[in-house]
């Protein structure tokens, strides 16, 4: 195993329609563990079924900020209960998205804080979605951290240097998707260079945001190899160094996931 894709959406039609092929191509690319991410708790059984069927696939439980207003009736205790399943290894994704504002900022903030509480209570990492909401995201993270530490990742990072710095100060990890490979992403590559290697993760967010040379096509977990290569180039490291570091970081953060043997990965 070389790499992990800790954030993708295997239940989305673009991937679900060829799931056998998607997983086979990931294995061939050296992607040994995949975490498929929940966007609606009411659809959690679909996510869990995928994880239960495949040995090297795990999942999260949570509500995307786009859908926050739809699931504010789901209490923290229910998120915690669902997370007790052996295949559930993360909380979320949750956070703030002010680009689309499908939910009000108030609903998103309430949902975000509930998921933080679940991460704090369970010790599972929170997959944080944040877009065009750097200051409010940082403020909520700092406010909640003062109540007690919790593990978390700023996933698919596209924010500015200030949010990254404030999150790192709280002990969070920062993860980069295929966006870091885009031609106009120099500012983001600068942030990728500044994140301490021991706090760095890579992901696909598939089926979205395919990295160069697949930009504009359906993304899939196998392509995390190209994201890692783009981060490596930005940092002046070899792809192997970034693969080793990010995989070790994953297992340090996602403590519930056992590190698979070579035979486990081949049989998945």
Secondary structure, DSSP 4 states (H G I P E B T S, - for coil): --EEEEEE-TTSHHHHTTHHHHHHHHHHHTEEEEEEPPS-GGGHHHHHHHHHH-TTEEEEE---GGGGGGSTTS-HHHHHHHTTSTTEEEEEEEEEETTT-SS-HHHHHHHHHHHHHHHHHH-PEEEEEEES-HHHHHHHHHHHHTT----EEE-S--S-HHHHHHHHHTT-EEEE-GGGGSTT-HHHHHHHHHS-GGGEEE---TTS-PPTTSTTSPP-GGGHHHHHHHHHHHHT--HHHHHHHHHHHHHHH-TTSPPPPHHHHHH-
